[in-house]
Amino acid sequence: MSYDAVDYTTYGDFFVVGGTTMVPKLFDDNTFQCVVELKGENATEIKGHSNWIYCTKFNPFDNNLIVSGGWDNCVVLYDVR
């Protein structure tokens, strides 16, 4: 398992990672605990990436929005609210 794509919120309290697991994960920077895995939970939701994630980024104006880009030629937008 490799995390190659990392980004922090504007205030540095959370960070998101992506990589070979194909599922971005949101972590609390104070506890280093995973808060949520950003993946669909049922068949009606977007499945997410089918290949490695090479980029994760928080929206600089709204830290609830995260985007990830993968080697599957997809960009996925997540709302963590």
PDB file of N, CA, C and O in Angstrom:
ATOM      1  N   MET A   1       0.849  -1.170   0.000  1.00  0.00           N
ATOM      2  CA  MET A   1       0.000   0.000   0.000  1.00  0.00           C
ATOM      3  C   MET A   1       0.897   1.237   0.000  1.00  0.00           C
ATOM      4  O   MET A   1       1.822   1.364   0.803  1.00  0.00           O
ATOM      5  N   SER A   2       0.595   2.123  -0.911  1.00  0.00           N
ATOM      6  CA  SER A   2       1.404   3.328  -1.050  1.00  0.00           C
ATOM      7  C   SER A   2       0.494   4.542  -1.148  1.00  0.00           C
ATOM      8  O   SER A   2      -0.483   4.537  -1.897  1.00  0.00           O
ATOM      9  N   TYR A   3       0.822   5.585  -0.386  1.00  0.00           N
ATOM     10  CA  TYR A   3       0.083   6.841  -0.457  1.00  0.00           C
ATOM     11  C   TYR A   3       0.966   7.873  -1.147  1.00  0.00           C
ATOM     12  O   TYR A   3       1.898   8.412  -0.550  1.00  0.00           O
ATOM     13  N   ASP A   4       0.661   8.136  -2.398  1.00  0.00           N
ATOM     14  CA  ASP A   4       1.483   9.033  -3.198  1.00  0.00           C
ATOM     15  C   ASP A   4       0.893  10.424  -3.323  1.00  0.00           C
ATOM     16  O   ASP A   4       1.604  11.365  -3.676  1.00  0.00           O
ATOM     17  N   ALA A   5      -0.397  10.572  -3.038  1.00  0.00           N
ATOM     18  CA  ALA A   5      -1.082  11.842  -3.206  1.00  0.00           C
ATOM     19  C   ALA A   5      -1.591  12.317  -1.856  1.00  0.00           C
ATOM     20  O   ALA A   5      -2.445  11.665  -1.253  1.00  0.00           O
ATOM     21  N   VAL A   6      -1.078  13.444  -1.372  1.00  0.00           N
ATOM     22  CA  VAL A   6      -1.450  13.962  -0.050  1.00  0.00           C
ATOM     23  C   VAL A   6      -1.742  15.454  -0.163  1.00  0.00           C
ATOM     24  O   VAL A   6      -1.032  16.181  -0.857  1.00  0.00           O
ATOM     25  N   ASP A   7      -2.800  15.911   0.529  1.00  0.00           N
ATOM     26  CA  ASP A   7      -3.083  17.339   0.610  1.00  0.00           C
ATOM     27  C   ASP A   7      -3.682  17.641   1.969  1.00  0.00           C
ATOM     28  O   ASP A   7      -4.414  16.827   2.532  1.00  0.00           O
ATOM     29  N   TYR A   8      -3.364  18.829   2.498  1.00  0.00           N
ATOM     30  CA  TYR A   8      -3.875  19.296   3.782  1.00  0.00           C
ATOM     31  C   TYR A   8      -4.961  20.348   3.584  1.00  0.00           C
ATOM     32  O   TYR A   8      -4.990  21.044   2.570  1.00  0.00           O
ATOM     33  N   THR A   9      -5.862  20.454   4.576  1.00  0.00           N
ATOM     34  CA  THR A   9      -6.833  21.540   4.570  1.00  0.00           C
ATOM     35  C   THR A   9      -6.096  22.866   4.746  1.00  0.00           C
ATOM     36  O   THR A   9      -4.914  22.890   5.088  1.00  0.00           O
ATOM     37  N   THR A  10      -6.802  23.953   4.511  1.00  0.00           N
ATOM     38  CA  THR A  10      -6.219  25.287   4.644  1.00  0.00           C
ATOM     39  C   THR A  10      -5.630  25.506   6.031  1.00  0.00           C
ATOM     40  O   THR A  10      -4.579  26.133   6.162  1.00  0.00           O
ATOM     41  N   TYR A  11      -6.293  24.996   7.072  1.00  0.00           N
ATOM     42  CA  TYR A  11      -5.840  25.188   8.447  1.00  0.00           C
ATOM     43  C   TYR A  11      -4.950  24.058   8.940  1.00  0.00           C
ATOM     44  O   TYR A  11      -4.437  24.128  10.057  1.00  0.00           O
ATOM     45  N   GLY A  12      -4.756  23.028   8.146  1.00  0.00           N
ATOM     46  CA  GLY A  12      -3.861  21.944   8.517  1.00  0.00           C
ATOM     47  C   GLY A  12      -4.423  20.971   9.534  1.00  0.00           C
ATOM     48  O   GLY A  12      -3.665  20.206  10.130  1.00  0.00           O
ATOM     49  N   ASP A  13      -5.748  20.977   9.753  1.00  0.00           N
ATOM     50  CA  ASP A  13      -6.317  20.086  10.760  1.00  0.00           C
ATOM     51  C   ASP A  13      -6.692  18.714  10.206  1.00  0.00           C
ATOM     52  O   ASP A  13      -6.849  17.767  10.977  1.00  0.00           O
ATOM     53  N   PHE A  14      -6.836  18.586   8.898  1.00  0.00           N
ATOM     54  CA  PHE A  14      -7.135  17.315   8.247  1.00  0.00           C
ATOM     55  C   PHE A  14      -6.268  17.169   7.012  1.00  0.00           C
ATOM     56  O   PHE A  14      -5.823  18.158   6.430  1.00  0.00           O
ATOM     57  N   PHE A  15      -6.033  15.929   6.619  1.00  0.00           N
ATOM     58  CA  PHE A  15      -5.355  15.685   5.358  1.00  0.00           C
ATOM     59  C   PHE A  15      -5.992  14.494   4.660  1.00  0.00           C
ATOM     60  O   PHE A  15      -6.567  13.613   5.299  1.00  0.00           O
ATOM     61  N   VAL A  16      -5.880  14.482   3.338  1.00  0.00           N
ATOM     62  CA  VAL A  16      -6.442  13.417   2.515  1.00  0.00           C
ATOM     63  C   VAL A  16      -5.285  12.734   1.790  1.00  0.00           C
ATOM     64  O   VAL A  16      -4.343  13.388   1.343  1.00  0.00           O
ATOM     65  N   VAL A  17      -5.373  11.414   1.682  1.00  0.00           N
ATOM     66  CA  VAL A  17      -4.338  10.653   0.992  1.00  0.00           C
ATOM     67  C   VAL A  17      -4.977   9.775  -0.078  1.00  0.00           C
ATOM     68  O   VAL A  17      -6.128   9.356   0.048  1.00  0.00           O
ATOM     69  N   GLY A  18      -4.229   9.512  -1.106  1.00  0.00           N
ATOM     70  CA  GLY A  18      -4.648   8.604  -2.171  1.00  0.00           C
ATOM     71  C   GLY A  18      -3.417   7.896  -2.690  1.00  0.00           C
ATOM     72  O   GLY A  18      -2.289   8.332  -2.459  1.00  0.00           O
ATOM     73  N   GLY A  19      -3.640   6.806  -3.390  1.00  0.00           N
ATOM     74  CA  GLY A  19      -2.510   6.047  -3.925  1.00  0.00           C
ATOM     75  C   GLY A  19      -2.961   4.731  -4.503  1.00  0.00           C
ATOM     76  O   GLY A  19      -3.945   4.663  -5.241  1.00  0.00           O
ATOM     77  N   THR A  20      -2.229   3.674  -4.161  1.00  0.00           N
ATOM     78  CA  THR A  20      -2.479   2.365  -4.758  1.00  0.00           C
ATOM     79  C   THR A  20      -3.758   1.706  -4.261  1.00  0.00           C
ATOM     80  O   THR A  20      -4.235   0.758  -4.884  1.00  0.00           O
ATOM     81  N   THR A  21      -4.327   2.181  -3.153  1.00  0.00           N
ATOM     82  CA  THR A  21      -5.544   1.560  -2.631  1.00  0.00           C
ATOM     83  C   THR A  21      -6.780   1.933  -3.431  1.00  0.00           C
ATOM     84  O   THR A  21      -7.815   1.281  -3.293  1.00  0.00           O
ATOM     85  N   MET A  22      -6.700   2.964  -4.264  1.00  0.00           N
ATOM     86  CA  MET A  22      -7.783   3.448  -5.133  1.00  0.00           C
ATOM     87  C   MET A  22      -8.947   4.061  -4.358  1.00  0.00           C
ATOM     88  O   MET A  22      -9.981   4.375  -4.947  1.00  0.00           O
ATOM     89  N   VAL A  23      -8.792   4.236  -3.045  1.00  0.00           N
ATOM     90  CA  VAL A  23      -9.824   4.852  -2.207  1.00  0.00           C
ATOM     91  C   VAL A  23      -9.173   5.977  -1.412  1.00  0.00           C
ATOM     92  O   VAL A  23      -8.328   5.698  -0.561  1.00  0.00           O
ATOM     93  N   PRO A  24      -9.536   7.259  -1.660  1.00  0.00           N
ATOM     94  CA  PRO A  24      -8.988   8.342  -0.847  1.00  0.00           C
ATOM     95  C   PRO A  24      -9.458   8.208   0.605  1.00  0.00           C
ATOM     96  O   PRO A  24     -10.584   7.786   0.871  1.00  0.00           O
ATOM     97  N   LYS A  25      -8.579   8.574   1.530  1.00  0.00           N
ATOM     98  CA  LYS A  25      -8.909   8.494   2.953  1.00  0.00           C
ATOM     99  C   LYS A  25      -8.647   9.843   3.604  1.00  0.00           C
ATOM    100  O   LYS A  25      -7.630  10.486   3.342  1.00  0.00           O
ATOM    101  N   LEU A  26      -9.578  10.265   4.458  1.00  0.00           N
ATOM    102  CA  LEU A  26      -9.475  11.527   5.183  1.00  0.00           C
ATOM    103  C   LEU A  26      -8.996  11.234   6.597  1.00  0.00           C
ATOM    104  O   LEU A  26      -9.581  10.404   7.293  1.00  0.00           O
ATOM    105  N   PHE A  27      -7.924  11.918   7.030  1.00  0.00           N
ATOM    106  CA  PHE A  27      -7.326  11.712   8.345  1.00  0.00           C
ATOM    107  C   PHE A  27      -7.378  12.984   9.176  1.00  0.00           C
ATOM    108  O   PHE A  27      -7.307  14.090   8.641  1.00  0.00           O
ATOM    109  N   ASP A  28      -7.504  12.819  10.489  1.00  0.00           N
ATOM    110  CA  ASP A  28      -7.385  13.908  11.452  1.00  0.00           C
ATOM    111  C   ASP A  28      -5.900  14.087  11.748  1.00  0.00           C
ATOM    112  O   ASP A  28      -5.238  13.131  12.149  1.00  0.00           O
ATOM    113  N   ASP A  29      -5.363  15.291  11.558  1.00  0.00           N
ATOM    114  CA  ASP A  29      -3.932  15.520  11.750  1.00  0.00           C
ATOM    115  C   ASP A  29      -3.515  15.468  13.218  1.00  0.00           C
ATOM    116  O   ASP A  29      -2.347  15.213  13.510  1.00  0.00           O
ATOM    117  N   ASN A  30      -4.431  15.701  14.139  1.00  0.00           N
ATOM    118  CA  ASN A  30      -4.082  15.662  15.566  1.00  0.00           C
ATOM    119  C   ASN A  30      -3.942  14.240  16.092  1.00  0.00           C
ATOM    120  O   ASN A  30      -3.072  13.962  16.917  1.00  0.00           O
ATOM    121  N   THR A  31      -4.800  13.340  15.615  1.00  0.00           N
ATOM    122  CA  THR A  31      -4.797  11.959  16.118  1.00  0.00           C
ATOM    123  C   THR A  31      -4.216  10.965  15.121  1.00  0.00           C
ATOM    124  O   THR A  31      -3.904   9.833  15.490  1.00  0.00           O
ATOM    125  N   PHE A  32      -4.067  11.370  13.869  1.00  0.00           N
ATOM    126  CA  PHE A  32      -3.616  10.510  12.771  1.00  0.00           C
ATOM    127  C   PHE A  32      -4.534   9.306  12.575  1.00  0.00           C
ATOM    128  O   PHE A  32      -4.104   8.257  12.096  1.00  0.00           O
ATOM    129  N   GLN A  33      -5.801   9.468  12.951  1.00  0.00           N
ATOM    130  CA  GLN A  33      -6.801   8.427  12.757  1.00  0.00           C
ATOM    131  C   GLN A  33      -7.584   8.706  11.475  1.00  0.00           C
ATOM    132  O   GLN A  33      -7.868   9.857  11.144  1.00  0.00           O
ATOM    133  N   CYS A  34      -7.927   7.636  10.763  1.00  0.00           N
ATOM    134  CA  CYS A  34      -8.740   7.775   9.560  1.00  0.00           C
ATOM    135  C   CYS A  34     -10.156   8.158   9.970  1.00  0.00           C
ATOM    136  O   CYS A  34     -10.789   7.450  10.753  1.00  0.00           O
ATOM    137  N   VAL A  35     -10.654   9.268   9.448  1.00  0.00           N
ATOM    138  CA  VAL A  35     -11.996   9.746   9.750  1.00  0.00           C
ATOM    139  C   VAL A  35     -13.013   9.069   8.843  1.00  0.00           C
ATOM    140  O   VAL A  35     -14.076   8.646   9.298  1.00  0.00           O
ATOM    141  N   VAL A  36     -12.680   8.969   7.548  1.00  0.00           N
ATOM    142  CA  VAL A  36     -13.604   8.356   6.593  1.00  0.00           C
ATOM    143  C   VAL A  36     -12.835   7.904   5.355  1.00  0.00           C
ATOM    144  O   VAL A  36     -11.880   8.550   4.921  1.00  0.00           O
ATOM    145  N   GLU A  37     -13.280   6.773   4.799  1.00  0.00           N
ATOM    146  CA  GLU A  37     -12.810   6.337   3.491  1.00  0.00           C
ATOM    147  C   GLU A  37     -13.820   6.848   2.469  1.00  0.00           C
ATOM    148  O   GLU A  37     -15.020   6.612   2.610  1.00  0.00           O
ATOM    149  N   LEU A  38     -13.351   7.533   1.460  1.00  0.00           N
ATOM    150  CA  LEU A  38     -14.225   8.198   0.502  1.00  0.00           C
ATOM    151  C   LEU A  38     -14.593   7.246  -0.633  1.00  0.00           C
ATOM    152  O   LEU A  38     -13.973   7.252  -1.696  1.00  0.00           O
ATOM    153  N   LYS A  39     -15.612   6.432  -0.384  1.00  0.00           N
ATOM    154  CA  LYS A  39     -16.072   5.491  -1.401  1.00  0.00           C
ATOM    155  C   LYS A  39     -17.575   5.346  -1.320  1.00  0.00           C
ATOM    156  O   LYS A  39     -18.175   5.584  -0.271  1.00  0.00           O
ATOM    157  N   GLY A  40     -18.188   4.953  -2.431  1.00  0.00           N
ATOM    158  CA  GLY A  40     -19.621   4.744  -2.479  1.00  0.00           C
ATOM    159  C   GLY A  40     -20.026   3.530  -1.662  1.00  0.00           C
ATOM    160  O   GLY A  40     -19.312   2.528  -1.639  1.00  0.00           O
ATOM    161  N   GLU A  41     -21.157   3.613  -0.998  1.00  0.00           N
ATOM    162  CA  GLU A  41     -21.608   2.525  -0.142  1.00  0.00           C
ATOM    163  C   GLU A  41     -22.693   1.666  -0.777  1.00  0.00           C
ATOM    164  O   GLU A  41     -22.982   0.580  -0.274  1.00  0.00           O
ATOM    165  N   ASN A  42     -23.305   2.125  -1.872  1.00  0.00           N
ATOM    166  CA  ASN A  42     -24.316   1.300  -2.530  1.00  0.00           C
ATOM    167  C   ASN A  42     -24.206   1.447  -4.038  1.00  0.00           C
ATOM    168  O   ASN A  42     -23.430   2.265  -4.531  1.00  0.00           O
ATOM    169  N   ALA A  43     -24.974   0.663  -4.765  1.00  0.00           N
ATOM    170  CA  ALA A  43     -24.829   0.590  -6.223  1.00  0.00           C
ATOM    171  C   ALA A  43     -25.242   1.861  -6.941  1.00  0.00           C
ATOM    172  O   ALA A  43     -24.860   2.052  -8.096  1.00  0.00           O
ATOM    173  N   THR A  44     -26.015   2.747  -6.299  1.00  0.00           N
ATOM    174  CA  THR A  44     -26.456   3.962  -6.977  1.00  0.00           C
ATOM    175  C   THR A  44     -25.416   5.077  -6.901  1.00  0.00           C
ATOM    176  O   THR A  44     -25.521   6.067  -7.625  1.00  0.00           O
ATOM    177  N   GLU A  45     -24.421   4.930  -6.040  1.00  0.00           N
ATOM    178  CA  GLU A  45     -23.391   5.948  -5.903  1.00  0.00           C
ATOM    179  C   GLU A  45     -22.243   5.664  -6.860  1.00  0.00           C
ATOM    180  O   GLU A  45     -22.083   4.541  -7.338  1.00  0.00           O
ATOM    181  N   ILE A  46     -21.451   6.682  -7.133  1.00  0.00           N
ATOM    182  CA  ILE A  46     -20.267   6.510  -7.962  1.00  0.00           C
ATOM    183  C   ILE A  46     -19.316   5.564  -7.245  1.00  0.00           C
ATOM    184  O   ILE A  46     -19.073   5.704  -6.047  1.00  0.00           O
ATOM    185  N   LYS A  47     -18.792   4.623  -7.968  1.00  0.00           N
ATOM    186  CA  LYS A  47     -17.906   3.618  -7.383  1.00  0.00           C
ATOM    187  C   LYS A  47     -16.554   4.177  -6.978  1.00  0.00           C
ATOM    188  O   LYS A  47     -15.901   3.630  -6.090  1.00  0.00           O
ATOM    189  N   GLY A  48     -16.130   5.244  -7.608  1.00  0.00           N
ATOM    190  CA  GLY A  48     -14.811   5.782  -7.310  1.00  0.00           C
ATOM    191  C   GLY A  48     -13.821   5.360  -8.379  1.00  0.00           C
ATOM    192  O   GLY A  48     -14.198   5.154  -9.533  1.00  0.00           O
ATOM    193  N   HIS A  49     -12.578   5.232  -8.010  1.00  0.00           N
ATOM    194  CA  HIS A  49     -11.522   4.939  -8.968  1.00  0.00           C
ATOM    195  C   HIS A  49     -11.348   3.438  -9.170  1.00  0.00           C
ATOM    196  O   HIS A  49     -11.559   2.636  -8.260  1.00  0.00           O
ATOM    197  N   SER A  50     -10.957   3.085 -10.395  1.00  0.00           N
ATOM    198  CA  SER A  50     -10.671   1.691 -10.711  1.00  0.00           C
ATOM    199  C   SER A  50      -9.174   1.466 -10.921  1.00  0.00           C
ATOM    200  O   SER A  50      -8.749   0.373 -11.296  1.00  0.00           O
ATOM    201  N   ASN A  51      -8.379   2.513 -10.674  1.00  0.00           N
ATOM    202  CA  ASN A  51      -6.929   2.409 -10.789  1.00  0.00           C
ATOM    203  C   ASN A  51      -6.311   3.371  -9.771  1.00  0.00           C
ATOM    204  O   ASN A  51      -7.038   4.081  -9.077  1.00  0.00           O
ATOM    205  N   TRP A  52      -5.002   3.400  -9.675  1.00  0.00           N
ATOM    206  CA  TRP A  52      -4.301   4.196  -8.679  1.00  0.00           C
ATOM    207  C   TRP A  52      -4.685   5.668  -8.744  1.00  0.00           C
ATOM    208  O   TRP A  52      -4.986   6.203  -9.811  1.00  0.00           O
ATOM    209  N   ILE A  53      -4.670   6.308  -7.582  1.00  0.00           N
ATOM    210  CA  ILE A  53      -4.928   7.749  -7.472  1.00  0.00           C
ATOM    211  C   ILE A  53      -3.583   8.467  -7.467  1.00  0.00           C
ATOM    212  O   ILE A  53      -2.703   8.146  -6.669  1.00  0.00           O
ATOM    213  N   TYR A  54      -3.432   9.438  -8.357  1.00  0.00           N
ATOM    214  CA  TYR A  54      -2.162  10.170  -8.404  1.00  0.00           C
ATOM    215  C   TYR A  54      -2.278  11.600  -7.887  1.00  0.00           C
ATOM    216  O   TYR A  54      -1.268  12.296  -7.779  1.00  0.00           O
ATOM    217  N   CYS A  55      -3.504  12.056  -7.562  1.00  0.00           N
ATOM    218  CA  CYS A  55      -3.661  13.429  -7.092  1.00  0.00           C
ATOM    219  C   CYS A  55      -4.879  13.538  -6.182  1.00  0.00           C
ATOM    220  O   CYS A  55      -5.949  13.023  -6.508  1.00  0.00           O
ATOM    221  N   THR A  56      -4.720  14.204  -5.049  1.00  0.00           N
ATOM    222  CA  THR A  56      -5.839  14.568  -4.174  1.00  0.00           C
ATOM    223  C   THR A  56      -5.682  16.041  -3.827  1.00  0.00           C
ATOM    224  O   THR A  56      -4.567  16.538  -3.670  1.00  0.00           O
ATOM    225  N   LYS A  57      -6.819  16.738  -3.710  1.00  0.00           N
ATOM    226  CA  LYS A  57      -6.756  18.178  -3.448  1.00  0.00           C
ATOM    227  C   LYS A  57      -8.020  18.644  -2.751  1.00  0.00           C
ATOM    228  O   LYS A  57      -9.127  18.320  -3.180  1.00  0.00           O
ATOM    229  N   PHE A  58      -7.857  19.413  -1.665  1.00  0.00           N
ATOM    230  CA  PHE A  58      -8.974  20.099  -1.023  1.00  0.00           C
ATOM    231  C   PHE A  58      -9.296  21.357  -1.813  1.00  0.00           C
ATOM    232  O   PHE A  58      -8.399  21.996  -2.362  1.00  0.00           O
ATOM    233  N   ASN A  59     -10.575  21.716  -1.872  1.00  0.00           N
ATOM    234  CA  ASN A  59     -10.966  22.997  -2.434  1.00  0.00           C
ATOM    235  C   ASN A  59     -10.460  24.079  -1.479  1.00  0.00           C
ATOM    236  O   ASN A  59     -10.769  24.017  -0.289  1.00  0.00           O
ATOM    237  N   PRO A  60      -9.694  25.069  -1.951  1.00  0.00           N
ATOM    238  CA  PRO A  60      -9.130  26.072  -1.044  1.00  0.00           C
ATOM    239  C   PRO A  60     -10.173  26.988  -0.404  1.00  0.00           C
ATOM    240  O   PRO A  60      -9.881  27.656   0.587  1.00  0.00           O
ATOM    241  N   PHE A  61     -11.386  27.024  -0.961  1.00  0.00           N
ATOM    242  CA  PHE A  61     -12.438  27.890  -0.425  1.00  0.00           C
ATOM    243  C   PHE A  61     -13.477  27.128   0.391  1.00  0.00           C
ATOM    244  O   PHE A  61     -14.252  27.734   1.130  1.00  0.00           O
ATOM    245  N   ASP A  62     -13.495  25.803   0.260  1.00  0.00           N
ATOM    246  CA  ASP A  62     -14.444  24.966   1.001  1.00  0.00           C
ATOM    247  C   ASP A  62     -13.777  23.624   1.282  1.00  0.00           C
ATOM    248  O   ASP A  62     -13.721  22.762   0.405  1.00  0.00           O
ATOM    249  N   ASN A  63     -13.274  23.444   2.498  1.00  0.00           N
ATOM    250  CA  ASN A  63     -12.544  22.232   2.855  1.00  0.00           C
ATOM    251  C   ASN A  63     -13.419  20.988   2.936  1.00  0.00           C
ATOM    252  O   ASN A  63     -12.908  19.901   3.203  1.00  0.00           O
ATOM    253  N   ASN A  64     -14.723  21.121   2.714  1.00  0.00           N
ATOM    254  CA  ASN A  64     -15.602  19.955   2.658  1.00  0.00           C
ATOM    255  C   ASN A  64     -15.555  19.280   1.288  1.00  0.00           C
ATOM    256  O   ASN A  64     -16.031  18.155   1.136  1.00  0.00           O
ATOM    257  N   LEU A  65     -14.985  19.958   0.294  1.00  0.00           N
ATOM    258  CA  LEU A  65     -14.921  19.417  -1.057  1.00  0.00           C
ATOM    259  C   LEU A  65     -13.510  18.934  -1.362  1.00  0.00           C
ATOM    260  O   LEU A  65     -12.534  19.667  -1.207  1.00  0.00           O
ATOM    261  N   ILE A  66     -13.429  17.684  -1.799  1.00  0.00           N
ATOM    262  CA  ILE A  66     -12.150  17.062  -2.130  1.00  0.00           C
ATOM    263  C   ILE A  66     -12.265  16.495  -3.538  1.00  0.00           C
ATOM    264  O   ILE A  66     -13.293  15.925  -3.904  1.00  0.00           O
ATOM    265  N   VAL A  67     -11.210  16.654  -4.323  1.00  0.00           N
ATOM    266  CA  VAL A  67     -11.173  16.086  -5.660  1.00  0.00           C
ATOM    267  C   VAL A  67      -9.983  15.134  -5.747  1.00  0.00           C
ATOM    268  O   VAL A  67      -8.933  15.373  -5.151  1.00  0.00           O
ATOM    269  N   SER A  68     -10.167  14.055  -6.499  1.00  0.00           N
ATOM    270  CA  SER A  68      -9.068  13.128  -6.724  1.00  0.00           C
ATOM    271  C   SER A  68      -8.999  12.779  -8.201  1.00  0.00           C
ATOM    272  O   SER A  68     -10.022  12.714  -8.884  1.00  0.00           O
ATOM    273  N   GLY A  69      -7.782  12.554  -8.688  1.00  0.00           N
ATOM    274  CA  GLY A  69      -7.566  12.151 -10.069  1.00  0.00           C
ATOM    275  C   GLY A  69      -6.815  10.839 -10.088  1.00  0.00           C
ATOM    276  O   GLY A  69      -5.907  10.618  -9.287  1.00  0.00           O
ATOM    277  N   GLY A  70      -7.202   9.961 -11.014  1.00  0.00           N
ATOM    278  CA  GLY A  70      -6.585   8.645 -11.042  1.00  0.00           C
ATOM    279  C   GLY A  70      -6.074   8.246 -12.408  1.00  0.00           C
ATOM    280  O   GLY A  70      -6.361   8.892 -13.415  1.00  0.00           O
ATOM    281  N   TRP A  71      -5.310   7.167 -12.420  1.00  0.00           N
ATOM    282  CA  TRP A  71      -4.780   6.613 -13.663  1.00  0.00           C
ATOM    283  C   TRP A  71      -5.875   5.965 -14.495  1.00  0.00           C
ATOM    284  O   TRP A  71      -5.608   5.482 -15.596  1.00  0.00           O
ATOM    285  N   ASP A  72      -7.102   5.946 -13.990  1.00  0.00           N
ATOM    286  CA  ASP A  72      -8.241   5.439 -14.755  1.00  0.00           C
ATOM    287  C   ASP A  72      -8.883   6.535 -15.606  1.00  0.00           C
ATOM    288  O   ASP A  72      -9.970   6.345 -16.153  1.00  0.00           O
ATOM    289  N   ASN A  73      -8.206   7.682 -15.717  1.00  0.00           N
ATOM    290  CA  ASN A  73      -8.676   8.835 -16.494  1.00  0.00           C
ATOM    291  C   ASN A  73      -9.964   9.426 -15.943  1.00  0.00           C
ATOM    292  O   ASN A  73     -10.773   9.967 -16.698  1.00  0.00           O
ATOM    293  N   CYS A  74     -10.159   9.328 -14.637  1.00  0.00           N
ATOM    294  CA  CYS A  74     -11.350   9.877 -13.988  1.00  0.00           C
ATOM    295  C   CYS A  74     -10.949  10.899 -12.938  1.00  0.00           C
ATOM    296  O   CYS A  74      -9.911  10.777 -12.288  1.00  0.00           O
ATOM    297  N   VAL A  75     -11.796  11.910 -12.787  1.00  0.00           N
ATOM    298  CA  VAL A  75     -11.690  12.867 -11.694  1.00  0.00           C
ATOM    299  C   VAL A  75     -12.972  12.710 -10.884  1.00  0.00           C
ATOM    300  O   VAL A  75     -14.072  12.748 -11.436  1.00  0.00           O
ATOM    301  N   VAL A  76     -12.825  12.532  -9.563  1.00  0.00           N
ATOM    302  CA  VAL A  76     -13.970  12.306  -8.702  1.00  0.00           C
ATOM    303  C   VAL A  76     -14.024  13.421  -7.666  1.00  0.00           C
ATOM    304  O   VAL A  76     -13.010  13.753  -7.052  1.00  0.00           O
ATOM    305  N   LEU A  77     -15.211  14.001  -7.471  1.00  0.00           N
ATOM    306  CA  LEU A  77     -15.434  15.053  -6.484  1.00  0.00           C
ATOM    307  C   LEU A  77     -16.177  14.451  -5.300  1.00  0.00           C
ATOM    308  O   LEU A  77     -17.183  13.765  -5.476  1.00  0.00           O
ATOM    309  N   TYR A  78     -15.678  14.708  -4.089  1.00  0.00           N
ATOM    310  CA  TYR A  78     -16.290  14.206  -2.855  1.00  0.00           C
ATOM    311  C   TYR A  78     -16.708  15.372  -1.997  1.00  0.00           C
ATOM    312  O   TYR A  78     -16.004  16.379  -1.923  1.00  0.00           O
ATOM    313  N   ASP A  79     -17.856  15.243  -1.344  1.00  0.00           N
ATOM    314  CA  ASP A  79     -18.332  16.210  -0.351  1.00  0.00           C
ATOM    315  C   ASP A  79     -18.371  15.468   0.976  1.00  0.00           C
ATOM    316  O   ASP A  79     -19.160  14.537   1.132  1.00  0.00           O
ATOM    317  N   VAL A  80     -17.541  15.857   1.932  1.00  0.00           N
ATOM    318  CA  VAL A  80     -17.407  15.104   3.187  1.00  0.00           C
ATOM    319  C   VAL A  80     -18.341  15.575   4.299  1.00  0.00           C
ATOM    320  O   VAL A  80     -18.190  15.160   5.448  1.00  0.00           O
ATOM    321  N   ARG A  81     -19.297  16.431   3.971  1.00  0.00           N
ATOM    322  CA  ARG A  81     -20.258  16.856   4.987  1.00  0.00           C
ATOM    323  C   ARG A  81     -21.195  15.743   5.359  1.00  0.00           C
ATOM    324  O   ARG A  81     -22.071  15.929   6.203  1.00  0.00           O
TER     325      ARG A  81
END
